[in-house]
Amino acid sequence: MRRAVSSDLTVEPPKAQLVAQRLLILLALKQHAQRRMMAKTIDNDFPARGKAYREITQQEADELEQIAQHRHKVSNWLSGLAPANNWGATPVETWNGKRARHA
């Protein structure tokens, strides 16, 4: 499980939070598998780069994050959310209102 980083301070999430996150992941995996919405799991985790997501390196996580952020922007642009179809003005806020980092 990745650590939350705030400025220069690295904080380990509480154990109860980690357990709850793991249970939510397992529930999501089960539902997606039942609906055949994703590839098979690896060691009861989401597949990423041919291994369980929790086993990827920080560099691999960063690359996957960049890909997801770019796809998010493309989806918004294709959905017509960019004023005057301007790529640079395409909104990139996420569901929680935070601005995603896009190229």
N, C-alpha and C positions, 0 to 999 in steps of 0.2 A: 504494500500500500504506500502510495506517495505521501510525503510529508507536506504540510502546508507551510509556505514560506511567505513571510511578511517582512519587507525591507531586508535587513541583514539578520533577522532573528528567525531561526528555524524552530518550529514548535511541533512536537509529536501529538497527534490527536489522542484523546482519551481512549482507553481500551474498549469501553462500552460503545463508543462511536465507531471504532473499527469493526467490532462484531456486528453492529447494526448495518453498516455499509456492506459488509460481506453478505449478510442475509438478503439485503435488497438486490445485490448483484445476482445471487443465486436464484431469487424469485424471478427477476427479469430474464435471466438465461432460460429458465424452465418455460416461461410463457412464450418467449421467442422460439424456442425449439418446438413447442407444441404447435405453434402457428407456422412453422417452417419459414420464419422471417429472416434467418441468418444462417451462416455456416455453422458447422458443428463446433461445440465448445472444446476447449483444450484444458484438461485438468480442472473442470468446473469453473472456467473463467472465459471471458471473451477472447477470441483468437486475435492476435496481433503479430504480424511479422513471423508467422509460423510457430508461435509459442503463446503461452498464457499471458494475458495482458500484464499481470503483476510481475512477470519475469523480464519485461522489456527494459532496455537501458534508458537513461535520461535522454540521450541523443535520439533514440527511436521514438520516445514519447514526444519530444519536441517536434520531430518530423511529422508524426501523426497529427499533432495539434495544428501545425501549419496547414496540412492538407484539409483537415476538418474546417478550419477557419476560412480557407479559400473557397471550399465548397459551399459554406454558409453564405458567403458574399455572392457567389455565382447564383445560388438558389434565389436570393433576394432580388438580384438583378433580372434574372429570367422571369420572376414573378411580377415584374413591372413596378417594383418598389423604388427604383432609382428615378429621381426627378429628371424629366426630359431625357430619360434613358442614358444618363451620365454615369459611367462606371465609377468615377471618383466620388460621386455623391450618393452612391448606393449605401443605404443604412446597414450597419453591421451590429446593431445592438442584439444581445441575446435575449432569451426568454425572461431572464431576471433583470433586464434593463441595463446590464453592464455592456460596455463597448468591447467587442472582440478585437484582437490585434490582427489586422489583415494587411496583406501586401498591396 
